[in-house]
Amino acid sequence: MKSVVETLNPTRVRLAVEVPFTELEPNIKSAYKRIGGQVSIPGFRKGKVPPLAIDQFVGRPVVLEEAINDAIPKLYGDAIRENELQPIGQPELDVSELNDGEELKFTAEVAVKPKIELPEWEGLEIQVDDLEVTDEDVDERLGSLRERFGTLVGVERAAADGDFVQIDLNATADGEPVEGGQATGVSYQIGKGGMIDGLDEAVTGLSAGDTTTFRTTLVGTHEGEEVDVEVTVTAVKEQQLPELDDDFAQLASEFDTLDELKEDLREQALRAARIEQATEARNKVLEALIEKSGEIPVPDEIVQAQVEQHFSDGHGDDDHRSEFEEQFRQNLVQQFVLDELVKSEEVEVSQEELTSYVVQQAMQRRMDPNQLAQRLVESGELPSAMADVRRGKALALVVEKASITDASGQAVELDRLLEDGSLAEEGEDVEGAPAADVSSVEFAELDESADADEAGEETAAADGDEEQDESKS
């Protein structure tokens, strides 16, 4: 086999492949065997039909076509590896007519990862916000805990901010019901938001039995679609909160006094702030690495295909599409740079690291880890998961070598940060301890396989879920 690469642009190539007819003999033999097991020819049993009979009753061209279809995936994969290309997505194939005894010629156009020159990535200087926990932070946590132990009491008055209302919802577009836009007996707290834009204003001032209609723009599956929502209030309830005293501390926690409870809540807030600071550091390190890498070209056809797939049901206006497209481009650039770092640093994934990743993903998806692992294997997404872990480890290398300080000039010690936001003691051996994950990052979801089965090429990130977060679009 002979292959030649023509670079069409920094992210697209055309492969021209020529294969001697003799190299196709195993595929032709397999084609005869498959066809012989499928056709019924008088005088011969299925699976026992000789090639000459198949040529007479089916035709030699059919056999050659079957052989080509069988051979192309492996030949394409071999050409990809031979030329050290990193394809993204599926190729556009153009196969010339194969005449008996002549060589096979075909071309394949495919998007590829751009060539990247990694910058000096050790010692990136990053500044993050100061670690700060205020009395207001503690009061907010105490208030949330207090609400958990509150009781709801029905009232015969109009609903006000902070009240809980029980409502029925019915969304329509041009008078027709919206699929999935109906719900009954929903409990909703006015002022908390997070359900439907305009709902707070619509139900405020309504009493049990009242109905009103308001217009809103949906999110999620019907994102960007304007609908009319009829809401009926069936009950209004007032939340009564317990007194903040030592009795409450004993009811809501393991502590005897309110002061002890507040001190514990302050420590919780501090741990959360450390994790937030670590996340900020990780994001800024990644941003600095990308900025230092310079302009990275992105294959437009891959971006547009992803945009069309995401908005295939017609939802989303131009602003949403532009926002999604820009985010996807950024994710691709991050992936390309980190993949190059994985390659240069020879980052590998251990069984333990892969297991930890699967467990973490299963928790996020509320799935059994064994079921998720089985799904990854059966769907062929396991290489994508491993690629995701490798990128995370590569980013962790950059974070580890970065110089990270807070706004006050103090060094941020991420190497002592544990998973729960607490700090390991000075000199404590933290090997094997659940360190905080400062390497996690979402990557674009795309197919970068030459042929997952034949070529053994690695598929790219799953998302992470791997699909873009609907709320970002």
C-alpha positions as a Markdown table, in Angstrom:
| # | Residue | x | y | z |
|---|---|---|---|---|
| 1 | Met | 0.0 | 0.0 | 0.0 |
| 2 | Lys | 1.2 | 3.5 | -0.8 |
| 3 | Ser | -0.3 | 6.7 | 0.6 |
| 4 | Val | 0.3 | 10.4 | 0.1 |
| 5 | Val | -1.0 | 13.2 | 2.2 |
| 6 | Glu | -2.1 | 16.6 | 0.8 |
| 7 | Thr | -2.6 | 19.3 | 3.3 |
| 8 | Leu | -5.7 | 21.3 | 2.3 |
| 9 | Asn | -5.6 | 23.6 | 5.3 |
| 10 | Pro | -4.2 | 23.4 | 8.9 |
| 11 | Thr | -7.1 | 21.2 | 10.0 |
| 12 | Arg | -8.0 | 19.2 | 6.9 |
| 13 | Val | -6.0 | 16.8 | 4.7 |
| 14 | Arg | -6.7 | 14.6 | 1.7 |
| 15 | Leu | -5.2 | 11.1 | 1.7 |
| 16 | Ala | -4.5 | 9.4 | -1.6 |
| 17 | Val | -4.2 | 5.6 | -1.2 |
| 18 | Glu | -3.1 | 3.0 | -3.8 |
| 19 | Val | -3.4 | -0.7 | -2.9 |
| 20 | Pro | -2.0 | -3.5 | -5.1 |
| 21 | Phe | -4.7 | -6.0 | -6.1 |
| 22 | Thr | -2.8 | -8.8 | -4.5 |
| 23 | Glu | -3.2 | -7.2 | -1.1 |
| 24 | Leu | -7.0 | -7.5 | -1.5 |
| 25 | Glu | -6.9 | -11.3 | -2.0 |
| 26 | Pro | -7.8 | -12.0 | 1.7 |
| 27 | Asn | -10.8 | -9.6 | 1.5 |
| 28 | Ile | -11.9 | -11.1 | -1.8 |
| 29 | Lys | -11.7 | -14.6 | -0.2 |
| 30 | Ser | -13.8 | -13.4 | 2.7 |
| 31 | Ala | -16.3 | -11.8 | 0.4 |
| 32 | Tyr | -16.8 | -15.1 | -1.4 |
| 33 | Lys | -17.4 | -16.8 | 1.9 |
| 34 | Arg | -19.9 | -14.3 | 3.1 |
| 35 | Ile | -21.8 | -14.2 | -0.1 |
| 36 | Gly | -21.8 | -18.0 | -0.4 |
| 37 | Gly | -23.4 | -18.2 | 3.0 |
| 38 | Gln | -26.2 | -15.8 | 2.0 |
| 39 | Val | -27.3 | -16.8 | -1.5 |
| 40 | Ser | -29.2 | -19.9 | -2.6 |
| 41 | Ile | -27.9 | -21.5 | -5.8 |
| 42 | Pro | -29.4 | -24.7 | -7.2 |
| 43 | Gly | -27.1 | -27.7 | -6.7 |
| 44 | Phe | -25.1 | -26.1 | -3.8 |
| 45 | Arg | -25.6 | -25.9 | -0.1 |
| 46 | Lys | -25.3 | -22.5 | 1.6 |
| 47 | Gly | -21.7 | -22.0 | 2.6 |
| 48 | Lys | -20.5 | -24.5 | 0.1 |
| 49 | Val | -20.9 | -22.5 | -3.1 |
| 50 | Pro | -17.6 | -22.3 | -5.1 |
| 51 | Pro | -16.3 | -18.9 | -6.3 |
| 52 | Leu | -17.0 | -19.8 | -9.9 |
| 53 | Ala | -20.7 | -20.4 | -9.2 |
| 54 | Ile | -20.9 | -17.1 | -7.3 |
| 55 | Asp | -19.3 | -15.3 | -10.2 |
| 56 | Gln | -21.9 | -16.8 | -12.6 |
| 57 | Phe | -25.0 | -16.2 | -10.5 |
| 58 | Val | -24.1 | -13.1 | -8.5 |
| 59 | Gly | -21.3 | -11.5 | -10.6 |
| 60 | Arg | -17.6 | -10.9 | -10.0 |
| 61 | Pro | -18.2 | -7.0 | -9.6 |
| 62 | Val | -20.5 | -7.7 | -6.6 |
| 63 | Val | -17.8 | -9.7 | -5.0 |
| 64 | Leu | -15.2 | -7.0 | -5.6 |
| 65 | Glu | -17.5 | -4.3 | -4.2 |
| 66 | Glu | -18.0 | -6.5 | -1.1 |
| 67 | Ala | -14.2 | -6.9 | -0.7 |
| 68 | Ile | -13.6 | -3.2 | -1.1 |
| 69 | Asn | -16.2 | -2.4 | 1.6 |
| 70 | Asp | -14.5 | -4.9 | 3.9 |
| 71 | Ala | -10.9 | -3.6 | 3.2 |
| 72 | Ile | -11.4 | 0.2 | 3.2 |
| 73 | Pro | -11.7 | 0.7 | 7.0 |
| 74 | Lys | -8.4 | -1.1 | 7.8 |
| 75 | Leu | -6.6 | 0.5 | 4.8 |
| 76 | Tyr | -7.8 | 3.9 | 5.9 |
| 77 | Gly | -6.6 | 3.3 | 9.4 |
| 78 | Asp | -3.2 | 2.0 | 8.2 |
| 79 | Ala | -2.8 | 5.1 | 6.1 |
| 80 | Ile | -3.7 | 7.3 | 9.1 |
| 81 | Arg | -1.1 | 5.7 | 11.3 |
| 82 | Glu | 1.5 | 5.6 | 8.5 |
| 83 | Asn | 1.3 | 9.3 | 8.1 |
| 84 | Glu | 0.9 | 10.0 | 11.9 |
| 85 | Leu | -2.3 | 11.9 | 11.4 |
| 86 | Gln | -4.8 | 12.6 | 14.2 |
| 87 | Pro | -8.2 | 12.5 | 12.5 |
| 88 | Ile | -11.4 | 14.1 | 13.9 |
| 89 | Gly | -14.7 | 12.7 | 12.8 |
| 90 | Gln | -15.4 | 10.5 | 9.8 |
| 91 | Pro | -13.7 | 10.8 | 6.4 |
| 92 | Glu | -15.3 | 11.7 | 3.1 |
| 93 | Leu | -14.3 | 8.7 | 0.9 |
| 94 | Asp | -14.0 | 8.6 | -2.9 |
| 95 | Val | -13.3 | 5.1 | -4.2 |
| 96 | Ser | -12.4 | 4.7 | -7.9 |
| 97 | Glu | -14.0 | 1.8 | -9.8 |
| 98 | Leu | -12.0 | -1.4 | -9.2 |
| 99 | Asn | -11.3 | -3.4 | -12.2 |
| 100 | Asp | -10.4 | -7.1 | -11.8 |
| 101 | Gly | -6.7 | -7.4 | -11.3 |
| 102 | Glu | -6.0 | -3.7 | -11.1 |
| 103 | Glu | -4.9 | -1.8 | -8.0 |
| 104 | Leu | -7.4 | -0.1 | -5.8 |
| 105 | Lys | -7.3 | 3.7 | -5.5 |
| 106 | Phe | -9.2 | 5.8 | -3.1 |
| 107 | Thr | -9.0 | 9.2 | -1.5 |
| 108 | Ala | -10.1 | 10.3 | 2.0 |
| 109 | Glu | -10.7 | 13.9 | 3.1 |
| 110 | Val | -10.8 | 14.3 | 6.9 |
| 111 | Ala | -10.5 | 16.9 | 9.6 |
| 112 | Val | -7.4 | 16.6 | 11.7 |
| 113 | Lys | -5.9 | 18.1 | 14.8 |
| 114 | Pro | -3.7 | 21.0 | 14.0 |
| 115 | Lys | 0.0 | 20.9 | 14.6 |
| 116 | Ile | 0.8 | 22.6 | 17.9 |
| 117 | Glu | 4.1 | 23.9 | 19.3 |
| 118 | Leu | 3.7 | 23.8 | 23.0 |
| 119 | Pro | 5.0 | 26.8 | 24.9 |
| 120 | Glu | 7.1 | 26.7 | 28.0 |
| 121 | Trp | 4.4 | 25.7 | 30.4 |
| 122 | Glu | 6.2 | 25.3 | 33.7 |
| 123 | Gly | 6.1 | 28.2 | 36.1 |
| 124 | Leu | 3.0 | 30.0 | 34.8 |
| 125 | Glu | 2.2 | 32.8 | 37.2 |
| 126 | Ile | -1.4 | 32.9 | 38.3 |
| 127 | Gln | -3.2 | 35.1 | 40.8 |
| 128 | Val | -6.5 | 34.1 | 42.4 |
| 129 | Asp | -8.9 | 35.8 | 44.9 |
| 130 | Asp | -8.1 | 35.8 | 48.6 |
| 131 | Leu | -9.6 | 33.1 | 50.7 |
| 132 | Glu | -12.3 | 34.8 | 52.7 |
| 133 | Val | -15.2 | 33.6 | 54.8 |
| 134 | Thr | -17.5 | 36.3 | 56.3 |
| 135 | Asp | -20.2 | 36.4 | 58.9 |
| 136 | Glu | -22.7 | 36.7 | 56.1 |
| 137 | Asp | -21.4 | 33.4 | 54.6 |
| 138 | Val | -22.0 | 31.7 | 58.0 |
| 139 | Asp | -25.4 | 33.3 | 58.3 |
| 140 | Glu | -26.4 | 32.1 | 54.9 |
| 141 | Arg | -25.5 | 28.5 | 55.7 |
| 142 | Leu | -27.3 | 28.8 | 59.0 |
| 143 | Gly | -30.4 | 30.2 | 57.3 |
| 144 | Ser | -30.4 | 27.3 | 54.8 |
| 145 | Leu | -30.1 | 24.8 | 57.7 |
| 146 | Arg | -32.9 | 26.6 | 59.5 |
| 147 | Glu | -35.2 | 26.4 | 56.5 |
| 148 | Arg | -34.7 | 22.6 | 56.3 |
| 149 | Phe | -36.2 | 22.3 | 59.8 |
| 150 | Gly | -39.1 | 24.8 | 59.0 |
| 151 | Thr | -42.7 | 23.8 | 58.8 |
| 152 | Leu | -45.3 | 24.8 | 56.2 |
| 153 | Val | -48.6 | 26.1 | 57.4 |
| 154 | Gly | -51.5 | 26.7 | 55.0 |
| 155 | Val | -52.8 | 30.4 | 55.0 |
| 156 | Glu | -55.9 | 32.0 | 53.5 |
| 157 | Arg | -54.3 | 35.0 | 51.9 |
| 158 | Ala | -52.5 | 36.1 | 48.8 |
| 159 | Ala | -49.1 | 34.6 | 48.1 |
| 160 | Ala | -46.1 | 36.8 | 49.0 |
| 161 | Asp | -42.3 | 36.6 | 48.6 |
| 162 | Gly | -41.0 | 33.6 | 50.5 |
| 163 | Asp | -44.3 | 31.7 | 50.6 |
| 164 | Phe | -44.6 | 28.2 | 49.2 |
| 165 | Val | -47.4 | 27.7 | 46.6 |
| 166 | Gln | -48.8 | 24.5 | 45.2 |
| 167 | Ile | -49.4 | 25.1 | 41.5 |
| 168 | Asp | -50.6 | 23.5 | 38.3 |
| 169 | Leu | -48.9 | 24.5 | 35.0 |
| 170 | Asn | -49.9 | 24.2 | 31.4 |
| 171 | Ala | -47.7 | 25.6 | 28.6 |
| 172 | Thr | -49.0 | 26.2 | 25.1 |
| 173 | Ala | -47.6 | 27.5 | 21.9 |
| 174 | Asp | -50.0 | 29.0 | 19.4 |
| 175 | Gly | -52.8 | 27.4 | 21.4 |
| 176 | Glu | -51.3 | 23.9 | 21.1 |
| 177 | Pro | -49.9 | 22.1 | 24.2 |
| 178 | Val | -46.1 | 22.0 | 24.5 |
| 179 | Glu | -44.8 | 18.5 | 24.9 |
| 180 | Gly | -43.7 | 18.0 | 28.5 |
| 181 | Gly | -45.1 | 21.4 | 29.4 |
| 182 | Gln | -47.8 | 20.2 | 31.8 |
| 183 | Ala | -47.4 | 19.6 | 35.6 |
| 184 | Thr | -49.7 | 19.4 | 38.6 |
| 185 | Gly | -49.2 | 19.7 | 42.3 |
| 186 | Val | -45.8 | 21.4 | 42.0 |
| 187 | Ser | -44.5 | 22.9 | 45.2 |
| 188 | Tyr | -42.7 | 26.2 | 44.5 |
| 189 | Gln | -41.2 | 28.8 | 46.8 |
| 190 | Ile | -41.7 | 32.4 | 45.6 |
| 191 | Gly | -38.4 | 34.3 | 45.2 |
| 192 | Lys | -36.1 | 31.3 | 44.8 |
| 193 | Gly | -36.3 | 31.3 | 41.0 |
| 194 | Gly | -34.8 | 28.5 | 39.0 |
| 195 | Met | -38.0 | 27.1 | 37.4 |
| 196 | Ile | -39.5 | 29.4 | 34.8 |
| 197 | Asp | -38.8 | 33.1 | 34.1 |
| 198 | Gly | -41.8 | 35.2 | 35.1 |
| 199 | Leu | -43.3 | 32.6 | 37.4 |
| 200 | Asp | -42.5 | 34.6 | 40.6 |
| 201 | Glu | -44.3 | 37.7 | 39.3 |
| 202 | Ala | -47.2 | 35.7 | 38.0 |
| 203 | Val | -48.1 | 33.9 | 41.3 |
| 204 | Thr | -47.3 | 36.8 | 43.7 |
| 205 | Gly | -50.6 | 38.2 | 44.9 |
| 206 | Leu | -52.6 | 35.1 | 43.9 |
| 207 | Ser | -54.7 | 33.2 | 46.4 |
| 208 | Ala | -55.7 | 29.5 | 46.3 |
| 209 | Gly | -58.0 | 28.9 | 43.4 |
| 210 | Asp | -56.7 | 31.8 | 41.3 |
| 211 | Thr | -55.4 | 31.3 | 37.7 |
| 212 | Thr | -53.4 | 33.6 | 35.5 |
| 213 | Thr | -51.4 | 33.3 | 32.3 |
| 214 | Phe | -48.0 | 34.8 | 31.5 |
| 215 | Arg | -45.6 | 34.6 | 28.5 |
| 216 | Thr | -42.1 | 33.2 | 28.9 |
| 217 | Thr | -39.1 | 31.8 | 27.0 |
| 218 | Leu | -38.4 | 28.1 | 27.7 |
| 219 | Val | -35.0 | 26.5 | 28.5 |
| 220 | Gly | -33.8 | 22.9 | 28.2 |
| 221 | Thr | -35.4 | 20.8 | 25.5 |
| 222 | His | -37.5 | 23.7 | 24.1 |
| 223 | Glu | -34.8 | 26.3 | 24.7 |
| 224 | Gly | -35.6 | 29.7 | 23.1 |
| 225 | Glu | -39.2 | 28.8 | 22.4 |
| 226 | Glu | -41.8 | 31.4 | 23.5 |
| 227 | Val | -44.9 | 30.0 | 25.1 |
| 228 | Asp | -47.9 | 31.0 | 27.1 |
| 229 | Val | -48.0 | 29.4 | 30.6 |
| 230 | Glu | -51.3 | 29.0 | 32.5 |
| 231 | Val | -50.7 | 28.7 | 36.2 |
| 232 | Thr | -53.3 | 27.8 | 38.9 |
| 233 | Val | -52.5 | 28.2 | 42.6 |
| 234 | Thr | -54.1 | 25.4 | 44.5 |
| 235 | Ala | -52.6 | 26.3 | 48.0 |
| 236 | Val | -50.6 | 29.0 | 49.7 |
| 237 | Lys | -48.4 | 28.0 | 52.6 |
| 238 | Glu | -46.2 | 30.0 | 54.9 |
| 239 | Gln | -42.9 | 28.7 | 56.2 |
| 240 | Gln | -42.5 | 28.9 | 60.0 |
| 241 | Leu | -38.9 | 28.7 | 61.1 |
| 242 | Pro | -37.5 | 27.5 | 64.4 |
| 243 | Glu | -35.8 | 29.9 | 66.8 |
| 244 | Leu | -32.0 | 30.1 | 66.5 |
| 245 | Asp | -30.9 | 28.9 | 69.9 |
| 246 | Asp | -29.1 | 26.0 | 71.6 |
| 247 | Asp | -32.2 | 23.8 | 71.2 |
| 248 | Phe | -32.0 | 24.3 | 67.5 |
| 249 | Ala | -28.3 | 23.4 | 67.4 |
| 250 | Gln | -29.1 | 20.1 | 69.2 |
| 251 | Leu | -32.0 | 19.4 | 66.8 |
| 252 | Ala | -30.2 | 20.2 | 63.6 |
| 253 | Ser | -26.6 | 19.0 | 64.4 |
| 254 | Glu | -24.3 | 17.0 | 66.7 |
| 255 | Phe | -23.5 | 20.2 | 68.7 |
| 256 | Asp | -24.9 | 21.3 | 72.0 |
| 257 | Thr | -24.7 | 25.0 | 71.5 |
| 258 | Leu | -25.5 | 27.5 | 68.7 |
| 259 | Asp | -22.0 | 28.9 | 68.9 |
| 260 | Glu | -20.5 | 25.5 | 68.3 |
| 261 | Leu | -22.8 | 25.0 | 65.3 |
| 262 | Lys | -21.8 | 28.4 | 63.9 |
| 263 | Glu | -18.1 | 27.5 | 64.3 |
| 264 | Asp | -18.6 | 24.3 | 62.4 |
| 265 | Leu | -20.6 | 26.1 | 59.6 |
| 266 | Arg | -17.7 | 28.6 | 59.3 |
| 267 | Glu | -15.3 | 25.7 | 58.9 |
| 268 | Gln | -17.6 | 24.2 | 56.2 |
| 269 | Ala | -17.6 | 27.6 | 54.4 |
| 270 | Leu | -13.8 | 27.7 | 54.6 |
| 271 | Arg | -13.5 | 24.3 | 53.0 |
| 272 | Ala | -15.9 | 25.2 | 50.3 |
| 273 | Ala | -14.0 | 28.5 | 49.7 |
| 274 | Arg | -10.7 | 26.5 | 49.3 |
| 275 | Ile | -12.3 | 24.3 | 46.7 |
| 276 | Glu | -13.7 | 27.3 | 44.9 |
| 277 | Gln | -10.2 | 28.9 | 45.0 |
| 278 | Ala | -8.7 | 25.7 | 43.6 |
| 279 | Thr | -11.2 | 25.7 | 40.8 |
| 280 | Glu | -10.4 | 29.3 | 40.0 |
| 281 | Ala | -6.7 | 28.5 | 40.0 |
| 282 | Arg | -7.2 | 25.5 | 37.7 |
| 283 | Asn | -9.3 | 27.6 | 35.2 |
| 284 | Lys | -6.8 | 30.4 | 35.2 |
| 285 | Val | -3.9 | 28.1 | 34.7 |
| 286 | Leu | -5.7 | 26.6 | 31.7 |
| 287 | Glu | -6.5 | 30.0 | 30.3 |
| 288 | Ala | -2.9 | 31.1 | 30.7 |
| 289 | Leu | -1.7 | 27.9 | 28.9 |
| 290 | Ile | -4.1 | 28.4 | 26.0 |
| 291 | Glu | -3.1 | 32.1 | 25.7 |
| 292 | Lys | 0.6 | 31.3 | 25.7 |
| 293 | Ser | 0.0 | 28.6 | 23.0 |
| 294 | Gly | -1.0 | 31.3 | 20.5 |
| 295 | Glu | -3.6 | 31.0 | 17.8 |
| 296 | Ile | -4.9 | 27.5 | 17.4 |
| 297 | Pro | -6.9 | 26.7 | 14.3 |
| 298 | Val | -10.2 | 24.8 | 14.7 |
| 299 | Pro | -11.9 | 22.7 | 12.0 |
| 300 | Asp | -15.0 | 24.7 | 11.0 |
| 301 | Glu | -16.8 | 21.7 | 9.7 |
| 302 | Ile | -16.6 | 19.9 | 13.0 |
| 303 | Val | -17.9 | 23.0 | 14.8 |
| 304 | Gln | -20.8 | 23.6 | 12.5 |
| 305 | Ala | -21.8 | 19.9 | 12.6 |
| 306 | Gln | -21.9 | 20.1 | 16.4 |
| 307 | Val | -23.9 | 23.3 | 16.3 |
| 308 | Glu | -26.4 | 21.8 | 13.9 |
| 309 | Gln | -26.7 | 18.6 | 16.0 |
| 310 | His | -27.2 | 20.6 | 19.2 |
| 311 | Phe | -29.9 | 22.8 | 17.7 |
| 312 | Ser | -31.4 | 20.1 | 15.4 |
| 313 | Asp | -34.9 | 20.6 | 16.9 |
| 314 | Gly | -34.9 | 24.2 | 15.9 |
| 315 | His | -34.7 | 25.7 | 19.4 |
| 316 | Gly | -32.3 | 28.5 | 20.2 |
| 317 | Asp | -32.0 | 32.0 | 18.7 |
| 318 | Asp | -28.9 | 33.4 | 16.9 |
| 319 | Asp | -27.4 | 34.6 | 20.2 |
| 320 | His | -27.7 | 31.1 | 21.8 |
| 321 | Arg | -26.2 | 29.5 | 18.7 |
| 322 | Ser | -23.3 | 32.0 | 18.7 |
| 323 | Glu | -22.7 | 31.5 | 22.4 |
| 324 | Phe | -22.7 | 27.7 | 22.0 |
| 325 | Glu | -20.4 | 27.8 | 19.0 |
| 326 | Glu | -17.9 | 30.0 | 20.7 |
| 327 | Gln | -17.9 | 27.7 | 23.8 |
| 328 | Phe | -17.4 | 24.7 | 21.6 |
| 329 | Arg | -14.5 | 26.3 | 19.8 |
| 330 | Gln | -12.8 | 27.1 | 23.1 |
| 331 | Asn | -13.3 | 23.6 | 24.3 |
| 332 | Leu | -11.7 | 22.2 | 21.2 |
| 333 | Val | -8.7 | 24.4 | 21.6 |
| 334 | Gln | -8.3 | 23.3 | 25.2 |
| 335 | Gln | -8.5 | 19.7 | 24.1 |
| 336 | Phe | -6.0 | 20.1 | 21.3 |
| 337 | Val | -3.4 | 21.8 | 23.6 |
| 338 | Leu | -3.8 | 19.3 | 26.4 |
| 339 | Asp | -3.7 | 16.4 | 24.0 |
| 340 | Glu | -0.4 | 17.7 | 22.8 |
| 341 | Leu | 0.8 | 17.9 | 26.4 |
| 342 | Val | -0.3 | 14.4 | 27.0 |
| 343 | Lys | 1.7 | 13.3 | 24.0 |
| 344 | Ser | 4.9 | 15.2 | 25.0 |
| 345 | Glu | 4.8 | 14.1 | 28.6 |
| 346 | Glu | 3.8 | 10.6 | 27.8 |
| 347 | Val | 0.8 | 10.7 | 30.3 |
| 348 | Glu | -0.7 | 7.3 | 31.0 |
| 349 | Val | -3.8 | 6.2 | 32.8 |
| 350 | Ser | -3.7 | 3.5 | 35.5 |
| 351 | Gln | -6.6 | 1.1 | 36.2 |
| 352 | Glu | -7.1 | 2.8 | 39.6 |
| 353 | Glu | -7.4 | 6.3 | 38.0 |
| 354 | Leu | -9.8 | 5.0 | 35.4 |
| 355 | Thr | -11.9 | 3.4 | 38.1 |
| 356 | Ser | -11.9 | 6.6 | 40.1 |
| 357 | Tyr | -13.1 | 8.6 | 37.0 |
| 358 | Val | -15.9 | 6.1 | 36.4 |
| 359 | Val | -17.0 | 6.3 | 40.0 |
| 360 | Gln | -17.0 | 10.1 | 39.9 |
| 361 | Gln | -19.0 | 10.2 | 36.7 |
| 362 | Ala | -21.5 | 7.7 | 38.0 |
| 363 | Met | -22.1 | 9.8 | 41.1 |
| 364 | Gln | -22.7 | 12.9 | 38.9 |
| 365 | Arg | -25.2 | 10.9 | 36.7 |
| 366 | Arg | -26.7 | 9.1 | 39.7 |
| 367 | Met | -25.8 | 5.7 | 38.2 |
| 368 | Asp | -24.3 | 2.5 | 39.5 |
| 369 | Pro | -20.6 | 2.6 | 38.7 |
| 370 | Asn | -20.7 | -1.0 | 37.4 |
| 371 | Gln | -23.5 | -0.1 | 35.0 |
| 372 | Leu | -21.7 | 3.0 | 33.7 |
| 373 | Ala | -18.5 | 1.0 | 33.2 |
| 374 | Gln | -20.4 | -1.6 | 31.2 |
| 375 | Arg | -22.1 | 1.1 | 29.1 |
| 376 | Leu | -18.7 | 2.7 | 28.4 |
| 377 | Val | -17.3 | -0.7 | 27.2 |
| 378 | Glu | -20.4 | -1.7 | 25.2 |
| 379 | Ser | -20.8 | 1.7 | 23.5 |
| 380 | Gly | -17.1 | 2.0 | 22.6 |
| 381 | Glu | -16.7 | 5.1 | 24.7 |
| 382 | Leu | -14.0 | 3.7 | 27.0 |
| 383 | Pro | -11.1 | 5.2 | 24.9 |
| 384 | Ser | -12.9 | 8.6 | 25.2 |
| 385 | Ala | -13.0 | 8.2 | 29.0 |
| 386 | Met | -9.3 | 7.3 | 29.1 |
| 387 | Ala | -8.5 | 10.3 | 26.9 |
| 388 | Asp | -10.5 | 12.5 | 29.3 |
| 389 | Val | -8.5 | 11.2 | 32.3 |
| 390 | Arg | -5.2 | 11.8 | 30.5 |
| 391 | Arg | -6.2 | 15.4 | 29.7 |
| 392 | Gly | -7.1 | 15.9 | 33.4 |
| 393 | Lys | -3.7 | 14.5 | 34.5 |
| 394 | Ala | -1.9 | 16.8 | 31.9 |
| 395 | Leu | -3.7 | 19.8 | 33.3 |
| 396 | Ala | -2.8 | 18.8 | 36.8 |
| 397 | Leu | 0.9 | 18.8 | 35.8 |
| 398 | Val | 0.6 | 22.4 | 34.7 |
| 399 | Val | -1.2 | 23.4 | 37.8 |
| 400 | Glu | 1.4 | 21.6 | 40.0 |
| 401 | Lys | 4.3 | 23.5 | 38.3 |
| 402 | Ala | 2.5 | 26.9 | 38.3 |
| 403 | Ser | 3.2 | 29.7 | 40.7 |
| 404 | Ile | -0.2 | 30.5 | 42.3 |
| 405 | Thr | -0.7 | 33.3 | 44.7 |
| 406 | Asp | -3.7 | 35.1 | 46.1 |
| 407 | Ala | -4.5 | 38.8 | 45.8 |
| 408 | Ser | -2.6 | 39.4 | 49.1 |
| 409 | Gly | 0.5 | 37.7 | 47.7 |
| 410 | Gln | 0.3 | 34.5 | 49.7 |
| 411 | Ala | 1.1 | 31.2 | 48.1 |
| 412 | Val | -1.9 | 28.9 | 47.4 |
| 413 | Glu | -1.0 | 25.4 | 48.6 |
| 414 | Leu | -3.0 | 23.2 | 46.3 |
| 415 | Asp | -0.8 | 20.2 | 47.0 |
| 416 | Arg | -2.1 | 20.0 | 50.6 |
| 417 | Leu | -5.8 | 20.4 | 49.6 |
| 418 | Leu | -7.9 | 17.3 | 50.2 |
| 419 | Glu | -11.1 | 16.3 | 48.5 |
| 420 | Asp | -13.4 | 17.8 | 51.3 |
| 421 | Gly | -11.6 | 21.1 | 51.2 |
| 422 | Ser | -9.6 | 20.5 | 54.3 |
| 423 | Leu | -5.8 | 20.8 | 54.4 |
| 424 | Ala | -3.4 | 18.0 | 55.2 |
| 425 | Glu | -1.1 | 18.7 | 58.1 |
| 426 | Glu | 2.4 | 20.0 | 57.3 |
| 427 | Gly | 4.7 | 17.0 | 56.6 |
| 428 | Glu | 1.7 | 14.6 | 56.6 |
| 429 | Asp | 2.0 | 11.8 | 54.0 |
| 430 | Val | -1.0 | 12.4 | 51.8 |
| 431 | Glu | -0.2 | 9.6 | 49.4 |
| 432 | Gly | -3.4 | 7.6 | 48.9 |
| 433 | Ala | -5.5 | 10.3 | 50.5 |
| 434 | Pro | -8.4 | 11.6 | 48.4 |
| 435 | Ala | -6.9 | 14.8 | 47.1 |
| 436 | Ala | -9.1 | 17.5 | 45.7 |
| 437 | Asp | -9.6 | 17.2 | 41.9 |
| 438 | Val | -8.1 | 20.4 | 40.5 |
| 439 | Ser | -7.7 | 18.8 | 37.1 |
| 440 | Ser | -11.3 | 18.2 | 36.1 |
| 441 | Val | -12.4 | 20.1 | 33.0 |
| 442 | Glu | -15.1 | 19.7 | 30.4 |
| 443 | Phe | -14.0 | 19.0 | 26.8 |
| 444 | Ala | -15.8 | 19.1 | 23.5 |
| 445 | Glu | -17.5 | 16.0 | 22.5 |
| 446 | Leu | -16.4 | 14.8 | 19.1 |
| 447 | Asp | -15.3 | 11.7 | 17.2 |
| 448 | Glu | -11.6 | 11.6 | 16.5 |
| 449 | Ser | -11.4 | 7.9 | 15.5 |
| 450 | Ala | -9.9 | 6.6 | 12.3 |
| 451 | Asp | -11.9 | 3.4 | 12.8 |
| 452 | Ala | -12.5 | 2.4 | 16.4 |
| 453 | Asp | -12.5 | -1.3 | 15.7 |
| 454 | Glu | -10.0 | -1.7 | 12.8 |
| 455 | Ala | -7.6 | 1.2 | 13.3 |
| 456 | Gly | -7.6 | 1.2 | 17.0 |
| 457 | Glu | -7.6 | 5.0 | 17.0 |
| 458 | Glu | -8.6 | 6.7 | 20.3 |
| 459 | Thr | -11.9 | 8.5 | 20.5 |
| 460 | Ala | -12.1 | 12.0 | 22.1 |
| 461 | Ala | -13.7 | 13.3 | 25.2 |
| 462 | Ala | -17.1 | 12.4 | 26.2 |
| 463 | Asp | -18.1 | 15.0 | 27.6 |
| 464 | Gly | -18.2 | 14.7 | 29.7 |
| 465 | Asp | -20.9 | 14.0 | 29.7 |
| 466 | Glu | -20.4 | 14.4 | 28.0 |
| 467 | Glu | -22.6 | 16.7 | 25.8 |
| 468 | Gln | -22.5 | 20.5 | 26.2 |
| 469 | Asp | -24.4 | 21.7 | 29.3 |
| 470 | Glu | -27.8 | 22.8 | 28.1 |
| 471 | Ser | -27.7 | 25.7 | 30.5 |
| 472 | Lys | -24.7 | 27.1 | 28.6 |
| 473 | Ser | -26.4 | 27.2 | 25.3 |
